[in-house]
């Protein structure tokens, strides 16, 4: 087999494995949010909702550590829940619980847009890091175009989520915002999967080892 073909095939398998992993983690990520939203909808008491969400976040963290997943990833997810809880407790507004994740999505949208304008789609950067290729993909115009189009799909999904979440946050509709936020990580993970499919479709049968690269 052509070394370039073998290398790209190995990279593709790594990406598929990462997407499957991200989808599974997306389900775990929404457990604390679901706990907060459900308990607040039933009790309308922020303290109860925060206690349940923190307990759920701690349980997810223990589960991830027990599965021998990277500790920093588990602690990072728990840390985000703690920050969200602190913001909600400090403001006394249930909708504030979702402010950290809303800001994170907004920052990612801005960074993604800037990187696309600069010709460095984040999808290409992430794939390069995962496959140990680095920035080698930028030397191939076909792959640059494929990564850009795939990244646009992910970017569009991010913008759709923000366009729904922001009005709900500004109007203080915590339960509705929580219901949407529960779907957020899953939508982003599915968007990444769809973006990868678009990348593959644009790439077609092209391999960088061929003369037309």
Beta strands, then each sheet from edge to edge (+ up, - down):
end
